[in-house]
Amino acid sequence: MEMKYKNSIDENENIVKRASETTHFLLGLLSECDVHLLKPDALDKSMVLKCIHLKYDTDKINLDEAHINTEGDLINSQSDTRSAGKGRLTNYCGTCSTIPLPLTDCPQYWETETRVGLDNTLTWGSLILEVGVCAEGEMDMTYNVASRPHAYCMIVVQCPTHEGICRKIRKEGKVVLHLPDTIPNTAGASHTLHYGVVYDDARKKIVFIDVKENKVMSTLDNVDSSQPLWPIFGVYNPSLLTVSMKLVVGSDINMTEEKKAMIVKALS
């Protein structure tokens, strides 16, 4: 009886210790200005959303296809001063983040806000933009990565099927969602596209959000993170349109209660 009683005391002490450590960890996170509690009553790392500080990798950007302007936006045109720096992308029309996504128990979040101007009516599956994540080995195999096996991406593209501009979400090369009529395919028109991405390593999920429409587009399950995943950003077809993609990260993100509720539902 004494041994059982002692084991019970030890177990209770361990539970209290773990709870204390978790609470301390969460309080530490919540003291950061770019961390949000998804549920006000949940003391759980999986309910803490980190608005991470991603940056475009200026050393990797393919300067034959894109450049960073003075405002820090990714533009779909050649740089005036191109250098073939070692390690620079040569096929992908864009760039990646400076570091891969860290493995953490907390979901991570970032956004892109993209201004699109159609100089011409788009045809033949012309790409506009791409956002998502991929393994490093997939990053520079082609001009975009959505069709690659270790990639999880959303593209905005002219669609021959609908003869308009659509969003397509791909998981490991396969289309899992096709949303038609994203924006009118009208020469001279301009639009702003605002998307959010949640990466949750603990749940093995990626969520794509349309911030302007205030809704989740798609949740991808069983994400393979056996290799580090890198956020990627593609901008395309300068002869047909102008694309200017801004990264929205950290405290610049407007984290509303509606947005939190969407993310909770998508991750559940």
N, C-alpha and C positions, 0 to 999 in steps of 0.2 A: 504493500500500500504506500509506504514512504517513497519508494522509487517511482511509482506511477504519479504520486502527488508532485514529486520534484520535476518529473518530465513535463507535467502539465504547467507548472510554474515557468519552466524554461521556454516552453512553446508560447505561452502568453507574453513573456518578455520579448521573444523574438518578433511576435506580431506587432507589439507596441513599438519596438525598435524600427521595424520596416515601415510602419505607418508614419513614424516620426521622420524617418529619412525621406520618404515620399513627399510629405508635407513640406519639409525643408527645401527639397528640390523644386517643388512647384512654386513655393513662395519666392525662391531665387529667380525662377523663370519669369514670374509675373511682375517682378521688379523691373524687368526689361521693357522698354517702351514699345517694342515691336512684337510682343507676345500677347495672345488673346486666349481667354478661357472660353471654350465653345459652349460649355454648359456651366451656369453660375454655381451649381451645387455639386459639381463633379471634381473630386480631388483625385485625378487620374491623368497620368502623362499623355494618354491617348486622346484626351480632350483639351490639350493645350496646342494651339496653332501658332507656329512660328512664321512670321512674315520675313523670310530670309533676305539677306542683302546680296542678291546676285549682281554680277557685273559682266558686261560684254568682254570677251577676251580679245583685246586689240592686237595681240601678237599672233592670234590664230586666224583672224578674219581674212577671207579671200578677197584681196584688194582688187582683183580683176573683175569682181562681180558686185562688191559692196564696199561701203566705208562708214565710218562714224563721223557725224557732222559735229560742229562746234557745240551744239546743245546736248551731245551724247547719244543721239538717236542713230539707229541702224538704217542706212539708206541703200536703195537698190540701184546703185550706180558705181562705176569705177572711182577709185581714189585718184586724185590729181597727182599724188606722189606715191607711186607703188614701189614696194620693195619685196623681193622674193625671200623674205626672212625664213630662216630654218624653222621647220615645224608648222609653217603657215598652210592653211587649207588651200587645195588647188582645184577641187571639184565642187564642193558644197557652196551654195550661193548664200553665204552668211557667216555666222560664227557660233561659238558655244560660250558657256560661262567660263569664268577663270578657274573654277574648281568643280569637281563632281559633287553631287548631292551627298551630304554626310549621312551616315547611318545613325538614326536616332529614333527613340520611341515616340517622338512628337511629330504630327503631321506638319509639312512645310508648304508654304504658299508664296506664289508670285504672280504678277500680272504683266500683260503687254497691252499697250494702247497704240494702235496703228492707224495712221492717216493714209488713205488710199485715194489716188486720183486716176481715173481712167482716161488716158489720152485717146484710146481707141476702143472700139467694141472688141471684147476678147473672144478668141476662137480656139479650137483644137486643144482643149485641155490646158490652157495657159494657167500656170501657177501664179498666185499673188503672194501668199505668205505661208509659213510653217512654224508651229511652235510645238514643243514636246520634249522628250528625253530619249537618249539612246546610249548604248555602250560605246566606248571610245573607238573601238574597231570598226563601227558602222559609220562613223561621222563623216568620212571623206570618200566613201566608196562611189557616191553619185552626187548629182546636184541637189537632191533632197534625200531625206532618210526615212520618210514614212513607209516606203515599200520594203525596208530592210528587216531582217528577222529579229533583231534585238533592239526594236525601237517602238515607242508609244507616242503617237503624234496626231495633231490636227492640222489639216491643210485647208486653205481657202483657194478654190480653183474654178476655172471655167469648166462647165460640165456639158459634154456633147449630148448626154441623155436628156437633160432638161433645157439645154440651150441657154442656160443662165449661169449664175455664179453660186456655187454650193460649198458647204463645209463637209469634209470627210474626216472621220476619225479612224485611224488604223492602229491595230495591235499586232505587232510582230509581222507586219507586211500585209495583213488582211483587213479589209474594210469592215468595221463593225457598226458604223453608223453613217448615214448619208442624209444630210439636211439640205434640201433645195432652197433656192431663192434667198440666199444670204443677203445680197445687195443687188440692185438692178444693174444689168450689164449694158450700161448706156455711156457712150462716148461723151466725155466732158463732165461726167458726174464725179462727185467726191464724197467720201464716206469715212467715218471713224469706227474702227472695230476694236472692241475692248474685251479681252479674254483673261481668265484666271486659271491657274493650274495648281492643283493640290497633289503633293506626293506624300504617301503614307507608307513608309517602309514596314512598320509593324503589321499593318493590315494587308500589305502587298497590293495597294490600290493607287490608281491615278485618276483624278477627277478633272474634267474640262468644264469650265463655267463660262457662259456668255454673260459678262458683267452688265452690258447695256440692257439685255433682255431680262436680267435678274433671274436666270435659271440654269440648272445643271444640264449640259448637253449630253454627257456620257461619263460613266464610271467604268474604268477598266480594272478587272480583278486579276489575281494571280500574276502580278508583275514580277518578272525575274530580276532580282537585284544581286544575283551571284557575282556580277561584274559591276563596278561603279557606274552609275547613270549620270549622264551630263545633260543639263538643259541646253537645247539648241534653238536657234533663231534663224529662219530663212526668209529672204526677200528676193523677188524675181521679176524678170521681164521688163527691164528699163525702157525698151523700145515701145512698149505698149501702155505702160502705166508708171506712176510714181508711188513709191511705198516708203513710209517713214515710221519705223517701229521704235517706240519708247518703252524702256523697262520701267515698271512701277513696282517698287520694292520697299520693304521696311515700313517706316512711319508714313510714307507717301500713300500707302494703301488705305482706302476708306473701308474699314472693316465694320459694316453695319450688322445689326442683329439679324436682319433678313439673310444676309450673306452667311453668317454663322449657322443659322438654322438649315440653310441649303447644304452646307458642308457636312454638318452632323448627319443629316438624312442620307446624303450620298455615301458616307463612310460606314453607315450602320449595316 
